[in-house]
Amino acid sequence: MPDHDDEPRFPISPGGPMTGSERTPPDRPYVRIERSGRIAWLILDRPEVHNALCTAMNLALIDALTQLDDDASVGCIVLRGAGERAFSAGADLREVTGKQAEQYRAEFDTIADSLDAIRRTTTLVIAAVRGYALGGGLGLVAAADLVIAADDAVFGTPEITIGRFPFIISVVIERIIGPRKMAELAFTGERFNAHEARDMGLANRVVPAAGLWESAEALAARLASFSPAVLAMGKDALRTAAGMDVGQALAYMTDRLTMNAVMPDSETGVSAFLEKRPPVWR
């Protein structure tokens, strides 16, 4: 994998040890929700530490996803990091040293649960990536339904460089890039750029950094204009069929299409198309 001499640099090492002055104020939420019509921006909000993940943030992310998924007025969720330097530079290393096994397990469960929450959310989730998406940050990216990356984005699984292995996040990343490429990333800890992420399937689109938020909002608005019920069915079906062999998947998808065809929104969409008018979803 080539070096990236032009990658963005931070004043401190991303995901590295942080001093007390760099810690998130205790009275500030770890995630923030902003609304723009039917689009909900879900923002990882620890920019002073490159949006490093911690147990409190993982739990707040899960709660926010549940809240937004229960809100019928939300048509699409865009997950991003606060600021312009990082989506998330990975785990807050202050949380992952000097503890007992049961403490680690409880904290690591929140990592797995946050990834699963994104996948289980019926509302589509777009990850909009600017700057670093490392370790657990890359895991969140891989769990999203669609990914739009700025051309300054830098990805990687650097855990091996500090004597750890990306066990949990490899589950969602490997399903996208395949076992051989996952092995390369995990064993080398090398970073890669946005265009390489797109080539290996981790990103759908790469756009200029200055236009990332506008591009993400435009994509989210398009998705939010479609039938929420059909989008939810499609999201679930794609993920379910991915674990089946071809014969099983064809039978399963035939059942899904049959159910789709008799849904009210299917009738609405076809009628609107034939009558040359915008559909009004139920």
DRENPA-3360 file (N, C-alpha, C; in nm, 2 decimals, always signed):
BEGIN
1 = MPDHDDEP = +0.09/-0.12/+0.00/+0.00/+0.00/+0.00/+0.09/+0.12/+0.00 ~ +0.06/+0.22/-0.09/+0.15/+0.34/-0.10/+0.14/+0.43/+0.02 ~ +0.25/+0.50/+0.04/+0.25/+0.60/+0.15/+0.16/+0.72/+0.11 ~ +0.11/+0.80/+0.21/+0.03/+0.91/+0.18/+0.09/+1.04/+0.24 ~ +0.19/+1.09/+0.17/+0.26/+1.21/+0.22/+0.18/+1.33/+0.23 ~ +0.06/+1.33/+0.15/-0.02/+1.45/+0.16/-0.14/+1.44/+0.25 ~ -0.14/+1.33/+0.33/-0.26/+1.32/+0.42/-0.26/+1.42/+0.53 ~ -0.37/+1.46/+0.58/-0.38/+1.57/+0.68/-0.31/+1.52/+0.81;
9 = RFPISPGG = -0.25/+1.62/+0.88/-0.18/+1.59/+1.00/-0.25/+1.66/+1.12 ~ -0.25/+1.60/+1.23/-0.31/+1.66/+1.35/-0.20/+1.71/+1.45 ~ -0.23/+1.80/+1.53/-0.13/+1.85/+1.63/-0.09/+1.75/+1.73 ~ -0.18/+1.65/+1.76/-0.14/+1.54/+1.84/-0.18/+1.41/+1.76 ~ -0.12/+1.30/+1.80/-0.14/+1.18/+1.73/-0.28/+1.13/+1.74 ~ -0.35/+1.10/+1.63/-0.49/+1.06/+1.63/-0.51/+0.93/+1.71 ~ -0.60/+0.94/+1.81/-0.63/+0.82/+1.89/-0.53/+0.80/+2.00 ~ -0.43/+0.89/+2.02/-0.33/+0.87/+2.11/-0.37/+0.92/+2.25;
17 = PMTGSERT = -0.28/+0.91/+2.35/-0.31/+0.95/+2.48/-0.34/+1.10/+2.49 ~ -0.43/+1.14/+2.58/-0.48/+1.27/+2.59/-0.47/+1.32/+2.73 ~ -0.43/+1.45/+2.74/-0.42/+1.51/+2.87/-0.55/+1.55/+2.93 ~ -0.56/+1.59/+3.05/-0.68/+1.63/+3.11/-0.74/+1.75/+3.05 ~ -0.65/+1.85/+3.00/-0.70/+1.97/+2.94/-0.77/+1.94/+2.80 ~ -0.74/+1.82/+2.74/-0.80/+1.79/+2.61/-0.93/+1.71/+2.63 ~ -0.97/+1.68/+2.75/-1.09/+1.59/+2.76/-1.22/+1.67/+2.74 ~ -1.32/+1.59/+2.70/-1.45/+1.65/+2.68/-1.51/+1.70/+2.81;
25 = PPDRPYVR = -1.56/+1.83/+2.81/-1.63/+1.87/+2.93/-1.74/+1.78/+2.97 ~ -1.75/+1.75/+3.10/-1.85/+1.65/+3.14/-2.00/+1.69/+3.12 ~ -2.02/+1.83/+3.11/-2.16/+1.87/+3.09/-2.20/+1.88/+2.94 ~ -2.11/+1.84/+2.85/-2.14/+1.85/+2.71/-2.17/+1.71/+2.66 ~ -2.28/+1.70/+2.58/-2.32/+1.56/+2.53/-2.21/+1.51/+2.43 ~ -2.20/+1.38/+2.43/-2.10/+1.32/+2.34/-2.14/+1.31/+2.19 ~ -2.27/+1.31/+2.17/-2.33/+1.32/+2.04/-2.43/+1.43/+2.03 ~ -2.45/+1.48/+1.91/-2.54/+1.59/+1.90/-2.63/+1.57/+1.77;
33 = IERSGRIA = -2.76/+1.60/+1.78/-2.85/+1.59/+1.67/-2.89/+1.72/+1.62 ~ -2.88/+1.74/+1.49/-2.93/+1.86/+1.42/-3.02/+1.82/+1.31 ~ -3.13/+1.89/+1.29/-3.23/+1.86/+1.20/-3.23/+1.95/+1.08 ~ -3.26/+1.90/+0.96/-3.27/+1.98/+0.84/-3.38/+1.91/+0.76 ~ -3.51/+1.96/+0.78/-3.62/+1.89/+0.72/-3.63/+1.75/+0.77 ~ -3.63/+1.65/+0.67/-3.64/+1.51/+0.71/-3.51/+1.44/+0.73 ~ -3.40/+1.53/+0.72/-3.27/+1.48/+0.74/-3.22/+1.50/+0.89 ~ -3.17/+1.40/+0.95/-3.11/+1.42/+1.09/-2.96/+1.40/+1.08;
41 = WLILDRPE = -2.89/+1.50/+1.12/-2.74/+1.49/+1.13/-2.71/+1.44/+1.27 ~ -2.64/+1.33/+1.28/-2.60/+1.27/+1.40/-2.45/+1.29/+1.41 ~ -2.40/+1.38/+1.51/-2.27/+1.43/+1.51/-2.19/+1.38/+1.63 ~ -2.08/+1.31/+1.60/-1.99/+1.27/+1.71/-1.92/+1.39/+1.75 ~ -1.94/+1.43/+1.88/-1.90/+1.57/+1.92/-1.79/+1.57/+2.03 ~ -1.67/+1.53/+1.99/-1.55/+1.55/+2.07/-1.44/+1.60/+1.99 ~ -1.45/+1.71/+1.92/-1.35/+1.75/+1.82/-1.22/+1.78/+1.89 ~ -1.21/+1.81/+2.02/-1.09/+1.84/+2.08/-1.00/+1.72/+2.09;
49 = VHNALCTA = -1.06/+1.60/+2.08/-0.98/+1.47/+2.08/-1.01/+1.39/+1.95 ~ -1.04/+1.47/+1.85/-1.06/+1.40/+1.72/-1.18/+1.31/+1.72 ~ -1.28/+1.34/+1.80/-1.40/+1.26/+1.81/-1.37/+1.11/+1.85 ~ -1.27/+1.10/+1.94/-1.24/+0.97/+1.99/-1.36/+0.90/+2.06 ~ -1.37/+0.77/+2.04/-1.48/+0.70/+2.09/-1.45/+0.65/+2.23 ~ -1.56/+0.66/+2.31/-1.55/+0.61/+2.45/-1.68/+0.55/+2.48 ~ -1.69/+0.48/+2.60/-1.81/+0.41/+2.63/-1.93/+0.50/+2.64 ~ -1.91/+0.62/+2.70/-2.02/+0.72/+2.71/-2.07/+0.76/+2.57;
57 = MNLALIDA = -1.98/+0.78/+2.47/-2.02/+0.81/+2.34/-2.09/+0.70/+2.27 ~ -2.04/+0.58/+2.28/-2.10/+0.46/+2.22/-2.25/+0.45/+2.27 ~ -2.27/+0.47/+2.40/-2.40/+0.45/+2.46/-2.49/+0.57/+2.41 ~ -2.44/+0.69/+2.40/-2.51/+0.80/+2.35/-2.55/+0.79/+2.20 ~ -2.46/+0.73/+2.13/-2.49/+0.70/+1.99/-2.60/+0.60/+1.97 ~ -2.60/+0.50/+2.05/-2.71/+0.40/+2.04/-2.84/+0.46/+2.08 ~ -2.84/+0.54/+2.19/-2.97/+0.61/+2.23/-3.02/+0.70/+2.12 ~ -2.93/+0.78/+2.06/-2.97/+0.87/+1.95/-3.02/+0.80/+1.83;
65 = LTQLDDDA = -2.96/+0.69/+1.79/-3.01/+0.61/+1.68/-3.15/+0.56/+1.71 ~ -3.17/+0.51/+1.83/-3.30/+0.46/+1.87/-3.41/+0.57/+1.86 ~ -3.37/+0.69/+1.91/-3.46/+0.80/+1.91/-3.50/+0.84/+1.77 ~ -3.40/+0.85/+1.69/-3.42/+0.90/+1.55/-3.50/+0.79/+1.47 ~ -3.47/+0.67/+1.50/-3.54/+0.56/+1.42/-3.69/+0.55/+1.46 ~ -3.72/+0.59/+1.58/-3.86/+0.59/+1.63/-3.94/+0.72/+1.58 ~ -3.87/+0.81/+1.52/-3.93/+0.94/+1.48/-3.97/+0.93/+1.33 ~ -4.10/+0.92/+1.30/-4.14/+0.91/+1.16/-4.11/+1.02/+1.07;
73 = SVGCIVLR = -4.08/+1.14/+1.13/-4.04/+1.26/+1.05/-3.90/+1.25/+1.00 ~ -3.82/+1.15/+1.05/-3.68/+1.14/+1.00/-3.68/+1.05/+0.88 ~ -3.63/+1.10/+0.77/-3.62/+1.01/+0.65/-3.49/+0.96/+0.62 ~ -3.38/+1.02/+0.68/-3.25/+0.97/+0.66/-3.16/+1.03/+0.77 ~ -3.06/+0.95/+0.81/-2.96/+0.99/+0.91/-2.83/+1.00/+0.85 ~ -2.76/+1.12/+0.88/-2.62/+1.14/+0.83/-2.53/+1.14/+0.95 ~ -2.44/+1.04/+0.96/-2.35/+1.03/+1.07/-2.22/+1.10/+1.03 ~ -2.17/+1.19/+1.11/-2.05/+1.27/+1.08/-1.97/+1.30/+1.21;
81 = GAGERAFS = -1.85/+1.34/+1.20/-1.78/+1.39/+1.31/-1.78/+1.54/+1.32 ~ -1.77/+1.60/+1.44/-1.77/+1.74/+1.46/-1.64/+1.80/+1.41 ~ -1.64/+1.91/+1.35/-1.52/+1.97/+1.29/-1.48/+1.92/+1.16 ~ -1.36/+1.95/+1.12/-1.31/+1.91/+0.98/-1.19/+1.82/+0.99 ~ -1.14/+1.79/+1.11/-1.02/+1.71/+1.11/-1.04/+1.56/+1.12 ~ -1.16/+1.52/+1.17/-1.18/+1.38/+1.19/-1.32/+1.34/+1.19 ~ -1.35/+1.23/+1.13/-1.48/+1.16/+1.15/-1.47/+1.10/+1.29 ~ -1.38/+1.01/+1.31/-1.34/+0.96/+1.45/-1.21/+0.89/+1.43;
89 = AGADLREV = -1.11/+0.93/+1.52/-0.98/+0.87/+1.51/-0.97/+0.74/+1.59 ~ -1.08/+0.69/+1.64/-1.08/+0.56/+1.70/-1.10/+0.57/+1.85 ~ -1.06/+0.47/+1.92/-1.08/+0.46/+2.07/-1.00/+0.56/+2.15 ~ -1.06/+0.61/+2.25/-1.00/+0.69/+2.35/-0.91/+0.60/+2.44 ~ -0.78/+0.60/+2.42/-0.69/+0.50/+2.48/-0.69/+0.51/+2.63 ~ -0.74/+0.62/+2.69/-0.74/+0.63/+2.83/-0.84/+0.52/+2.89 ~ -0.94/+0.48/+2.80/-1.04/+0.38/+2.85/-0.99/+0.24/+2.83 ~ -0.89/+0.21/+2.76/-0.86/+0.08/+2.72/-0.72/+0.03/+2.78;
97 = TGKQAEQY = -0.69/+0.08/+2.90/-0.57/+0.03/+2.96/-0.59/+0.02/+3.11 ~ -0.52/-0.08/+3.18/-0.52/-0.09/+3.32/-0.65/-0.13/+3.39 ~ -0.73/-0.22/+3.32/-0.86/-0.26/+3.38/-0.86/-0.41/+3.38 ~ -0.96/-0.46/+3.45/-0.99/-0.60/+3.46/-1.07/-0.65/+3.34 ~ -1.06/-0.78/+3.32/-1.13/-0.84/+3.20/-1.28/-0.81/+3.19 ~ -1.34/-0.81/+3.31/-1.49/-0.79/+3.31/-1.52/-0.64/+3.27 ~ -1.43/-0.55/+3.31/-1.45/-0.41/+3.28/-1.43/-0.39/+3.13 ~ -1.32/-0.45/+3.08/-1.30/-0.44/+2.93/-1.42/-0.50/+2.85;
105 = RAEFDTIA = -1.47/-0.61/+2.90/-1.58/-0.67/+2.83/-1.70/-0.58/+2.82 ~ -1.73/-0.52/+2.93/-1.85/-0.43/+2.94/-1.83/-0.31/+2.84 ~ -1.71/-0.26/+2.83/-1.68/-0.15/+2.74/-1.68/-0.19/+2.60 ~ -1.62/-0.31/+2.57/-1.62/-0.36/+2.43/-1.76/-0.40/+2.38 ~ -1.84/-0.44/+2.47/-1.98/-0.47/+2.43/-2.05/-0.34/+2.37 ~ -2.01/-0.22/+2.43/-2.07/-0.10/+2.37/-2.02/-0.07/+2.23 ~ -1.90/-0.12/+2.20/-1.85/-0.10/+2.06/-1.94/-0.19/+1.97 ~ -1.95/-0.31/+2.00/-2.03/-0.41/+1.92/-2.17/-0.36/+1.91;
113 = DSLDAIRR = -2.23/-0.31/+2.02/-2.37/-0.27/+2.02/-2.39/-0.15/+1.93 ~ -2.29/-0.06/+1.93/-2.31/+0.06/+1.85/-2.30/+0.03/+1.70 ~ -2.22/-0.07/+1.66/-2.21/-0.11/+1.52/-2.34/-0.18/+1.48 ~ -2.39/-0.26/+1.57/-2.52/-0.34/+1.55/-2.64/-0.24/+1.54 ~ -2.63/-0.13/+1.62/-2.74/-0.04/+1.62/-2.76/+0.03/+1.49 ~ -2.64/+0.06/+1.43/-2.65/+0.12/+1.29/-2.71/+0.03/+1.19 ~ -2.67/-0.10/+1.20/-2.72/-0.20/+1.11/-2.87/-0.23/+1.13 ~ -2.91/-0.23/+1.26/-3.05/-0.26/+1.29/-3.15/-0.14/+1.27;
121 = TTTLVIAA = -3.09/-0.02/+1.26/-3.18/+0.10/+1.24/-3.25/+0.08/+1.11 ~ -3.38/+0.09/+1.11/-3.46/+0.08/+0.98/-3.44/+0.20/+0.89 ~ -3.41/+0.32/+0.95/-3.38/+0.44/+0.87/-3.24/+0.43/+0.81 ~ -3.23/+0.47/+0.69/-3.09/+0.46/+0.63/-3.00/+0.55/+0.69 ~ -2.87/+0.51/+0.71/-2.76/+0.58/+0.77/-2.65/+0.61/+0.67 ~ -2.62/+0.73/+0.64/-2.51/+0.77/+0.56/-2.40/+0.81/+0.65 ~ -2.28/+0.76/+0.63/-2.16/+0.81/+0.70/-2.09/+0.92/+0.60 ~ -2.08/+1.04/+0.65/-2.01/+1.14/+0.58/-1.87/+1.16/+0.65;
129 = VRGYALGG = -1.76/+1.13/+0.58/-1.63/+1.12/+0.64/-1.54/+1.23/+0.59 ~ -1.49/+1.31/+0.69/-1.39/+1.41/+0.66/-1.27/+1.38/+0.76 ~ -1.15/+1.38/+0.71/-1.04/+1.36/+0.79/-1.02/+1.21/+0.83 ~ -0.98/+1.19/+0.95/-0.95/+1.05/+1.00/-1.07/+0.97/+1.03 ~ -1.07/+0.85/+0.98/-1.17/+0.74/+1.03/-1.08/+0.62/+1.05 ~ -1.04/+0.61/+1.18/-0.94/+0.50/+1.22/-1.01/+0.41/+1.32 ~ -0.96/+0.28/+1.32/-1.01/+0.19/+1.42/-1.16/+0.18/+1.43 ~ -1.21/+0.21/+1.55/-1.35/+0.21/+1.57/-1.43/+0.31/+1.48;
137 = GLGLVAAA = -1.36/+0.42/+1.45/-1.43/+0.51/+1.35/-1.45/+0.45/+1.22 ~ -1.36/+0.37/+1.17/-1.37/+0.30/+1.05/-1.48/+0.19/+1.06 ~ -1.49/+0.13/+1.18/-1.60/+0.04/+1.21/-1.74/+0.10/+1.19 ~ -1.76/+0.22/+1.24/-1.88/+0.29/+1.22/-1.91/+0.32/+1.08 ~ -1.81/+0.36/+1.00/-1.82/+0.38/+0.86/-1.87/+0.26/+0.79 ~ -1.80/+0.14/+0.82/-1.84/+0.02/+0.75/-1.98/-0.03/+0.79 ~ -2.03/+0.01/+0.91/-2.16/-0.03/+0.95/-2.27/+0.05/+0.88 ~ -2.24/+0.17/+0.83/-2.34/+0.25/+0.76/-2.39/+0.19/+0.63;
145 = DLVIAADD = -2.50/+0.24/+0.59/-2.56/+0.19/+0.46/-2.49/+0.24/+0.34 ~ -2.46/+0.37/+0.34/-2.39/+0.44/+0.23/-2.28/+0.53/+0.29 ~ -2.17/+0.55/+0.22/-2.06/+0.63/+0.27/-2.02/+0.73/+0.16 ~ -2.01/+0.85/+0.20/-1.96/+0.96/+0.11/-1.84/+1.02/+0.18 ~ -1.73/+1.02/+0.11/-1.60/+1.06/+0.18/-1.54/+1.18/+0.11 ~ -1.49/+1.27/+0.19/-1.41/+1.38/+0.14/-1.28/+1.33/+0.08 ~ -1.22/+1.41/-0.01/-1.10/+1.36/-0.07/-0.98/+1.38/+0.02 ~ -1.00/+1.43/+0.14/-0.89/+1.44/+0.24/-0.91/+1.33/+0.35;
153 = AVFGTPEI = -1.01/+1.24/+0.33/-1.03/+1.14/+0.43/-0.92/+1.04/+0.44 ~ -0.88/+0.99/+0.56/-0.78/+0.89/+0.57/-0.84/+0.78/+0.66 ~ -0.82/+0.65/+0.62/-0.88/+0.54/+0.68/-0.77/+0.44/+0.73 ~ -0.81/+0.36/+0.82/-0.71/+0.26/+0.87/-0.75/+0.18/+0.99 ~ -0.69/+0.07/+1.01/-0.71/-0.01/+1.14/-0.57/-0.02/+1.20 ~ -0.53/+0.08/+1.28/-0.39/+0.09/+1.33/-0.37/+0.01/+1.46 ~ -0.47/-0.07/+1.51/-0.46/-0.13/+1.64/-0.34/-0.21/+1.66 ~ -0.29/-0.28/+1.55/-0.18/-0.37/+1.56/-0.05/-0.29/+1.61;
161 = TIGRFPFI = -0.05/-0.16/+1.58/+0.07/-0.08/+1.62/+0.08/-0.05/+1.77 ~ -0.03/-0.08/+1.84/-0.02/-0.06/+1.99/-0.05/-0.19/+2.06 ~ -0.03/-0.30/+1.99/-0.04/-0.43/+2.05/-0.19/-0.48/+2.07 ~ -0.28/-0.43/+1.99/-0.42/-0.47/+1.99/-0.45/-0.52/+1.85 ~ -0.57/-0.58/+1.83/-0.61/-0.63/+1.70/-0.76/-0.59/+1.68 ~ -0.80/-0.55/+1.56/-0.93/-0.50/+1.54/-1.04/-0.61/+1.53 ~ -1.05/-0.68/+1.64/-1.14/-0.80/+1.64/-1.29/-0.76/+1.61 ~ -1.34/-0.66/+1.68/-1.48/-0.63/+1.67/-1.51/-0.57/+1.53;
169 = ISVVIERI = -1.44/-0.46/+1.50/-1.47/-0.39/+1.38/-1.45/-0.47/+1.25 ~ -1.36/-0.57/+1.26/-1.33/-0.66/+1.14/-1.45/-0.73/+1.09 ~ -1.55/-0.75/+1.18/-1.67/-0.82/+1.14/-1.75/-0.74/+1.04 ~ -1.76/-0.61/+1.06/-1.84/-0.54/+0.96/-1.75/-0.49/+0.84 ~ -1.62/-0.47/+0.86/-1.53/-0.43/+0.75/-1.51/-0.55/+0.66 ~ -1.49/-0.67/+0.71/-1.46/-0.78/+0.62/-1.57/-0.82/+0.53 ~ -1.69/-0.79/+0.58/-1.81/-0.83/+0.49/-1.81/-0.74/+0.37 ~ -1.74/-0.63/+0.37/-1.74/-0.53/+0.26/-1.62/-0.56/+0.17;
177 = IGPRKMAE = -1.50/-0.57/+0.23/-1.38/-0.58/+0.15/-1.33/-0.72/+0.13 ~ -1.38/-0.82/+0.20/-1.33/-0.95/+0.18/-1.22/-0.99/+0.28 ~ -1.20/-1.12/+0.30/-1.11/-1.17/+0.40/-0.96/-1.13/+0.37 ~ -0.92/-1.14/+0.25/-0.78/-1.12/+0.21/-0.74/-0.97/+0.24 ~ -0.83/-0.88/+0.20/-0.80/-0.74/+0.22/-0.81/-0.70/+0.36 ~ -0.90/-0.76/+0.43/-0.92/-0.74/+0.58/-0.79/-0.78/+0.65 ~ -0.73/-0.90/+0.61/-0.61/-0.94/+0.67/-0.50/-0.84/+0.65 ~ -0.49/-0.79/+0.53/-0.38/-0.69/+0.50/-0.39/-0.57/+0.59;
185 = LAFTGERF = -0.52/-0.52/+0.60/-0.53/-0.39/+0.68/-0.51/-0.42/+0.83 ~ -0.56/-0.53/+0.88/-0.54/-0.56/+1.02/-0.40/-0.60/+1.06 ~ -0.33/-0.67/+0.97/-0.19/-0.71/+1.01/-0.09/-0.61/+0.98 ~ -0.11/-0.51/+0.89/-0.01/-0.41/+0.86/-0.04/-0.28/+0.94 ~ -0.17/-0.25/+0.97/-0.20/-0.12/+1.03/-0.18/+0.00/+0.94 ~ -0.17/-0.03/+0.81/-0.14/+0.08/+0.71/-0.27/+0.16/+0.69 ~ -0.25/+0.29/+0.66/-0.36/+0.38/+0.63/-0.38/+0.38/+0.48 ~ -0.50/+0.43/+0.44/-0.53/+0.44/+0.30/-0.63/+0.56/+0.28;
193 = NAHEARDM = -0.63/+0.61/+0.15/-0.70/+0.73/+0.13/-0.84/+0.71/+0.08 ~ -0.91/+0.81/+0.05/-1.06/+0.80/+0.01/-1.08/+0.73/-0.12 ~ -0.99/+0.75/-0.21/-1.00/+0.68/-0.34/-0.98/+0.53/-0.33 ~ -0.88/+0.50/-0.24/-0.86/+0.36/-0.22/-0.98/+0.30/-0.14 ~ -1.04/+0.37/-0.05/-1.15/+0.32/+0.02/-1.27/+0.30/-0.08 ~ -1.28/+0.39/-0.17/-1.39/+0.36/-0.28/-1.36/+0.24/-0.36 ~ -1.23/+0.22/-0.40/-1.19/+0.11/-0.48/-1.22/-0.02/-0.41 ~ -1.20/-0.03/-0.28/-1.23/-0.15/-0.21/-1.37/-0.17/-0.16;
201 = GLANRVVP = -1.46/-0.07/-0.19/-1.60/-0.08/-0.15/-1.64/-0.02/-0.02 ~ -1.55/+0.04/+0.05/-1.58/+0.10/+0.18/-1.65/+0.24/+0.16 ~ -1.63/+0.31/+0.05/-1.69/+0.44/+0.02/-1.76/+0.43/-0.11 ~ -1.88/+0.49/-0.11/-1.96/+0.49/-0.24/-1.91/+0.61/-0.33 ~ -1.89/+0.72/-0.27/-1.85/+0.84/-0.34/-1.74/+0.92/-0.27 ~ -1.66/+0.98/-0.36/-1.55/+1.07/-0.30/-1.58/+1.21/-0.36 ~ -1.58/+1.31/-0.28/-1.61/+1.44/-0.32/-1.51/+1.54/-0.26 ~ -1.50/+1.66/-0.32/-1.40/+1.76/-0.26/-1.44/+1.79/-0.12;
209 = AAGLWESA = -1.34/+1.80/-0.03/-1.37/+1.82/+0.11/-1.46/+1.94/+0.13 ~ -1.44/+2.05/+0.06/-1.51/+2.17/+0.08/-1.66/+2.15/+0.06 ~ -1.70/+2.05/-0.02/-1.84/+2.03/-0.06/-1.90/+1.91/+0.01 ~ -1.83/+1.85/+0.11/-1.88/+1.72/+0.16/-2.01/+1.73/+0.22 ~ -2.04/+1.83/+0.31/-2.16/+1.84/+0.38/-2.28/+1.86/+0.28 ~ -2.26/+1.95/+0.18/-2.36/+1.97/+0.09/-2.39/+1.85/+0.00 ~ -2.29/+1.77/-0.03/-2.31/+1.65/-0.11/-2.38/+1.54/-0.02 ~ -2.34/+1.53/+0.10/-2.41/+1.44/+0.19/-2.56/+1.48/+0.21;
217 = EALAARLA = -2.58/+1.61/+0.22/-2.72/+1.65/+0.24/-2.81/+1.62/+0.12 ~ -2.75/+1.64/+0.00/-2.82/+1.62/-0.12/-2.85/+1.47/-0.14 ~ -2.76/+1.38/-0.10/-2.78/+1.24/-0.11/-2.89/+1.20/-0.01 ~ -2.88/+1.25/+0.11/-2.98/+1.22/+0.22/-3.12/+1.27/+0.18 ~ -3.13/+1.39/+0.12/-3.25/+1.44/+0.07/-3.32/+1.35/-0.03 ~ -3.24/+1.30/-0.12/-3.29/+1.21/-0.22/-3.34/+1.08/-0.16 ~ -3.27/+1.02/-0.07/-3.31/+0.90/+0.00/-3.44/+0.93/+0.08 ~ -3.44/+1.04/+0.15/-3.56/+1.08/+0.23/-3.69/+1.10/+0.15;
225 = SFSPAVLA = -3.67/+1.12/+0.02/-3.79/+1.15/-0.06/-3.86/+1.02/-0.10 ~ -3.80/+0.90/-0.08/-3.86/+0.77/-0.12/-3.94/+0.72/+0.00 ~ -4.01/+0.61/-0.03/-4.10/+0.55/+0.07/-4.02/+0.49/+0.19 ~ -4.05/+0.54/+0.31/-3.98/+0.49/+0.43/-4.00/+0.34/+0.45 ~ -4.12/+0.29/+0.42/-4.15/+0.15/+0.44/-4.07/+0.06/+0.34 ~ -4.06/+0.11/+0.22/-3.98/+0.03/+0.12/-3.83/+0.04/+0.15 ~ -3.78/+0.15/+0.18/-3.64/+0.16/+0.22/-3.61/+0.07/+0.33 ~ -3.69/+0.07/+0.44/-3.67/-0.02/+0.55/-3.67/-0.16/+0.51;
233 = MGKDALRT = -3.76/-0.20/+0.43/-3.77/-0.34/+0.39/-3.65/-0.37/+0.30 ~ -3.61/-0.28/+0.22/-3.49/-0.31/+0.13/-3.36/-0.32/+0.21 ~ -3.34/-0.23/+0.31/-3.22/-0.24/+0.40/-3.22/-0.37/+0.47 ~ -3.32/-0.41/+0.53/-3.33/-0.54/+0.60/-3.30/-0.66/+0.51 ~ -3.36/-0.65/+0.39/-3.35/-0.76/+0.29/-3.20/-0.78/+0.24 ~ -3.14/-0.67/+0.21/-3.00/-0.67/+0.16/-2.91/-0.73/+0.26 ~ -2.93/-0.69/+0.38/-2.84/-0.74/+0.49/-2.87/-0.89/+0.52 ~ -2.99/-0.93/+0.52/-3.03/-1.07/+0.54/-2.98/-1.16/+0.43;
241 = AAGMDVGQ = -3.00/-1.12/+0.31/-2.97/-1.21/+0.19/-2.82/-1.22/+0.18 ~ -2.74/-1.13/+0.23/-2.60/-1.13/+0.22/-2.54/-1.25/+0.29 ~ -2.61/-1.31/+0.39/-2.56/-1.42/+0.46/-2.61/-1.56/+0.41 ~ -2.68/-1.56/+0.30/-2.74/-1.68/+0.24/-2.66/-1.72/+0.11 ~ -2.68/-1.85/+0.08/-2.63/-1.89/-0.05/-2.72/-1.84/-0.16 ~ -2.68/-1.85/-0.29/-2.76/-1.79/-0.40/-2.90/-1.85/-0.40 ~ -2.92/-1.98/-0.39/-3.05/-2.03/-0.40/-3.14/-1.98/-0.29 ~ -3.09/-1.98/-0.16/-3.17/-1.93/-0.05/-3.20/-1.78/-0.07;
249 = ALAYMTDR = -3.10/-1.70/-0.12/-3.12/-1.56/-0.14/-3.23/-1.53/-0.24 ~ -3.23/-1.61/-0.35/-3.33/-1.59/-0.46/-3.47/-1.62/-0.40 ~ -3.48/-1.72/-0.33/-3.61/-1.75/-0.27/-3.66/-1.65/-0.17 ~ -3.56/-1.60/-0.09/-3.60/-1.50/+0.01/-3.63/-1.37/-0.06 ~ -3.56/-1.33/-0.16/-3.58/-1.20/-0.22/-3.71/-1.21/-0.31 ~ -3.75/-1.33/-0.36/-3.88/-1.34/-0.42/-3.99/-1.32/-0.33 ~ -3.98/-1.37/-0.21/-4.08/-1.35/-0.10/-4.09/-1.20/-0.07 ~ -3.97/-1.13/-0.06/-3.97/-0.99/-0.02/-4.04/-0.91/-0.13;
257 = LTMNAVMP = -4.01/-0.94/-0.26/-4.07/-0.87/-0.37/-4.22/-0.88/-0.37 ~ -4.26/-1.00/-0.34/-4.41/-1.03/-0.34/-4.47/-0.94/-0.23 ~ -4.41/-0.93/-0.11/-4.46/-0.85/-0.01/-4.46/-0.70/-0.05 ~ -4.35/-0.66/-0.11/-4.33/-0.52/-0.16/-4.44/-0.49/-0.26 ~ -4.48/-0.58/-0.35/-4.58/-0.55/-0.45/-4.71/-0.52/-0.40 ~ -4.75/-0.58/-0.28/-4.88/-0.55/-0.22/-4.88/-0.44/-0.12 ~ -4.77/-0.38/-0.10/-4.77/-0.27/+0.00/-4.84/-0.15/-0.06 ~ -4.91/-0.07/+0.03/-4.97/+0.05/-0.02/-4.88/+0.15/-0.09;
265 = DSETGVSA = -4.76/+0.16/-0.05/-4.66/+0.25/-0.11/-4.63/+0.21/-0.25 ~ -4.63/+0.08/-0.28/-4.60/+0.03/-0.41/-4.71/+0.07/-0.51 ~ -4.84/+0.05/-0.46/-4.95/+0.10/-0.54/-4.94/+0.25/-0.56 ~ -4.91/+0.32/-0.46/-4.90/+0.47/-0.47/-4.79/+0.51/-0.57 ~ -4.68/+0.45/-0.56/-4.57/+0.48/-0.65/-4.59/+0.45/-0.80 ~ -4.65/+0.34/-0.82/-4.68/+0.30/-0.96/-4.79/+0.39/-1.02 ~ -4.89/+0.42/-0.94/-5.00/+0.51/-0.99/-4.95/+0.65/-1.01 ~ -4.86/+0.70/-0.92/-4.80/+0.83/-0.94/-4.72/+0.84/-1.07;
273 = FLEKRPPV = -4.64/+0.74/-1.10/-4.56/+0.73/-1.22/-4.65/+0.74/-1.34 ~ -4.75/+0.65/-1.34/-4.84/+0.65/-1.46/-4.92/+0.78/-1.48 ~ -4.95/+0.84/-1.37/-5.02/+0.97/-1.38/-4.93/+1.09/-1.39 ~ -4.80/+1.07/-1.39/-4.70/+1.17/-1.41/-4.72/+1.28/-1.30 ~ -4.72/+1.23/-1.17/-4.73/+1.32/-1.06/-4.63/+1.27/-0.95 ~ -4.59/+1.35/-0.85/-4.51/+1.30/-0.74/-4.59/+1.21/-0.65 ~ -4.53/+1.11/-0.60/-4.60/+1.02/-0.51/-4.61/+1.08/-0.37 ~ -4.72/+1.05/-0.30/-4.73/+1.09/-0.16/-4.74/+0.96/-0.08;
281 = WR = -4.63/+0.93/-0.01/-4.61/+0.80/+0.06/-4.70/+0.80/+0.18 ~ -4.75/+0.68/+0.22/-4.84/+0.67/+0.33/-4.76/+0.64/+0.46;
% end
